[in-house]
Amino acid sequence: MKIVKITALVWLTFNVLAIQAQDPSKKDSIIAPIASVPLDSARNVADTVSIIGVGDIMMGTTYPEDKLPPENGRHLLRDVEAVLTDADMTFGNLEGTLLNSGGTPKTCKDPKVCYVFRTPTRYVDNLTRAGFDMMSLANNHAGDFGEAGRQSSMRTLDSVGIKHAGQQAQKFTVFEKDSVKYGLVAFAPNSGCVQLNDIEGAKALVAQLDSLVDIIIVSFHGGAEGAQYQNVPRTHEIFHGEDRGDVYAFAHTLIDAGADIVFGHGPHVTRAIEVYKDRFITYSMGNFCTYRGISVNGVNGIAPIIKVYTDKRGKFYQGKIISTYQTYATGVRIDPMNQVVKKIQELTKKDFPETRIHIAENGLISYLAQ
């Protein structure tokens, strides 16, 4: 097991202080990529890869009324494009469908909690400009417009080379860059998706991917929704009568089975992070870019960009949380107040007091291996 060298930490501290000295306003909002941070003097930087994960993305809808941003949503991700493209692999969760018209809107038992999203296919250009390589289609909105919506979403992502996983028709996918193969498998408790609560089936899929790729990324859409559900309860979560899984047990079980990174989403708020057996877990990355479709009041409107550094087999080295926020009618903005870093610090300390990770005020995540 490797331990982050004291010399590297001293180097990092010195450089952060130097940046602050040049511009004191940057004290709490250093968002530059951390590729220049030495991992340690003995570690080969060439053996290191960087992986970015973000939460829910819904770039506007034409149903039941037109709630589309101007200029095809070009501004939605503009402020964070430079951050999102600065990684070997970038992942997000696509809520809703990429569909121009038609389809069969889903119906819900309780219309008060029913949302249906249909985003024009041309909006996929925003994802390509932002550098997304892989998307999860395992969530409760992937089937908003039935099979027509599912097929259109998959065809649209395929047309621009964005890999996707999580539908029964495409359970997992593989993305290769610089001779490293990344596998993505995604789960949700919703119809048409790879089932979150089929643990044995999930383990089998991870085992299958393990023979094909170097780094296995698991995405799950699970857990109860809303500001009152920010904590990870370590038990099954039932929400509106639906079993949203025991995401703690799920993440640990799949890492035991061979997964290397777990990116969680579903609660529409940010949750804690953890490192288990040298593998990184984030339990929810919140509402990242959800234009006028999902409440972004209070904690629902802050979300992280999480950048994870691993070796070429998925072993966690260190990470970076970059704070963002959005309002009802705006795109994603870098948050100079670092609200989501503070929130993740608080939640991680409470939910995982045994963790061996440290989250600095500027979002750097360091890890003391056992």
C-alpha positions, 0 to 999 in steps of 0.5 A: 500500500502506498502513502502520499509522501510528506514531500508531495504535501509540502510541495502542494501546500507551498504552491497553493500558498504561492497562488494565494499570495499572488491573488488573495481572492483565490484563497477559497476558489482554486479551480485549476486542474491538478495534473501538476500536483505530484502524486509522490516522488516514487510514483510514475505520473505516466501510470496515472489516469484522471477520471471526471464524474458529474451528476444529473444532466437535463438540458431543457424539455419540450414537454409538457410545455416548451422550457428550452434555453436560448441558443440551443443551450450553448451557455449551459456548460460553457463555464465548465467546459475547460474543466470537464475536458481536462481528463482522460475520461469524463462521465455524466448521468443523462436524465430524460430523453434525447428525442425531437418529437413523438414518443409515449409520455409516461404516466405516474400514480401521483401526478404531483411527483411526476416529471417527464423530459424530452430534450431535442437531439441537437442538444447533444452538441453541448455534451460533445463540446464539454468533452463527455465520453460516457453517459449513464442511461440508467435512471427514472427518466430514461424511459420518459417517452417509452421505447421511442425515447430510449432508442432515440437517446441511444442513437443520438449518443452513438452518432457523436461517439459518446458511449452509454450504458444502463439500458437493457439493450446496452447494459455496459460499454467500453471506452479506450483512450491512450491504451487504457480501457474503461468499462461503464456499467450502470444500474437503476431500480426502474423499468427498462434499466439494468436492475439496481436490486439484482445484486447477483446480476450486477456482480456478474456484469462486473465480472464480465467487464473485468475480463475486458477492461482495465478500469471498471466504472459503476454508475448507480441511480439510487437512494431517496430524493430531496434535501432531507435525504443527504445522508447515506443510511446504510440500509434500503431506502424506500421512496414513494413506495419504490425500493431505491436500494441499499447504496452503501452495500451495493457500492461495497459489494461491487468493489469486492466484485472488481469495480474500481470507481463508483459514481452515484446519483439519484437523490438530487442532492450531494452525498458523502464520498468514501474510499473502500479497498483503495477504490473511490465512491461518491454516493450522489453528485446531485443536480449538475445541469438541470435547466428549469426542470428540477428544483435547484433551491438551496442544497439542490442547486449545488453540485460537484465536479469530481476528478479522480486520479488512479493508476491504470488499474483503478487504484485511487491516488487522490482527487479534486472536488470543484464546486458548481451551482445553478439557478432555475434559469441559468447554466452551470457556474463555478462556485467561488464560495465552494459550498459543495466542498463544505457540504461534502466535508460535513457529510463525509465526516458524519456518515463515514467517521472511519474514513481515511480520506481528507478533504481540504478547503479547496477541494483536494482529496488525499488518502492515507492507505492502510 
